Amino acid sequence: MTEIQIRTWEMHRIAEEGIAAHWKYKEGRQGPSDIDKRLQWLRQIIEWLKDIRNPSDFVDALKEDVFADTVYCFTPKGDIVEMPGGATPLDFAYHIHTEVGNTSVGARINKKYVTLKTPLTSGDVVEIITSKNAHPSRDWLDLVKTTRARNKIKHYLKTKEFDLYARTGHDLLQKALRARNLSLSSEEVKEQMDSIIKGSRVNSLDELFFEIGFGSLPVQEVAMKLVRQTIAAAPRKKKVKKDRTPGIIVQGIHDAFVNYSNCCNPIPGDPIEGFVTRGRGISIHKTDCHSLLRLKNDPNNDPSRIVCVSWDTENLPGRRVTVNVVARDRTGLLKDISSCISHLNLNVEESHTKVIPQKHQARFRFQITIYDTNDLNNLLNQIQNVPGVISISRTMRAT
């Protein structure tokens, strides 16, 4: 398809740049090529500022939309649409109009039906198929590449499904607090909510719940802030008992002092046993821990030093676990792995990355706070399914 416009240079400058730019050109201060570049940049900045308020999102927009490769597509009427490399028909739909994007159900590229996640290539003629009954879902955020489309989807979800995500966030935070023997309805937690809201950069409690339910705020991070502030505000005598039995119930011993062994680093959900040490309380091991088996088989140890212990389900502790990942190096690998962690609302305490060019491999080490083995197993399964991942393992020894 070819579009031809015939007009004089003066008509072109006024149509594209306006009267002010036309005057500046007449003054001879800049050449037309400089004006074109500056005005094009300014137009794009203004367009982003309509949708972007978060500075980090603005930086993402620069990386994704400005420095990415560009593809040129056509509407069925022959209009040219410029899109960043990797853009999909859903990005194309939101570029045409917000309502077109919100009601998209499919697309035809060069008269062939395709899904909304199909990458576009230069020269494609794109037709968007819409339905009045269609509307965005959170999964759409994984289908788009442009900042404009992503912000339009988020805006729709915040306005149309605010209550749903707010209820989900409320339930998630309530569950996380109950695991630490707290409740949203308790006076101690209510007193700390104002500082949590300010620290999370939201304007109300409902917005805080929404961000948690939407996945923008890790629920475990919010819960831990509440726990720390509640404990810090409580009288000192109330927290001694909590510190002496961090999530462990010892059969036959009241208010026992326990510590977690570094050799196997047990987490809630692991089968565990206790070993009475000399001067360091009861050491908690996994039942299949090699160190514990060696202690059991040592004839010099009294068998009574092995005690029955269990997890306190009303006060489960957060345990730091090291997860190691080996994968074939590629663009976007770290982002895909990080998405698995954030979707499960897990908190990353530390992360390290090492690239081995000779082997075309990347190695990652994440230290993640885990509250249940089910969360850990779900995380390992999701990361294993990330394209390019070769192996994934949990380090038993605490680091």
Secondary structure, 3 states (H helix, E strand, C coil): CCCCCCCCHHHHHHHHHHHHHHHHHHCCCCCHHHHHHHHHHHHHHHHHHHHCCCHHHHHHHHHHHHCCCEEEEECCCCCEEEEECCCCHHHHHHHHCHHHHHCEEEEEECCEEECCCCCCCCCCEEEEEECCCCCCCHHHHHCCCCHHHHHHHHHHHHHHCHHHHHHHHHHHHHHHHHCECCCCCCHHHHHHHHHHHHHCCCCCHHHHHHHHHHCCCCHHHHHHHHHHHHHHHCCHHHHHHHHHCCCEEECCCCCCCEEECCCCCCCCCCCEEEEECCCCCEEEEECCCHHHHHHHHCCCCCHHHEECEEECCCECCCEEEEEEEEEECCCCHHHHHHHHHHHCCCEEEEEEEEEEHHHCEEEEEEEEEECCHHHHHHHHHHHHCCCCEEEEEEECCCC
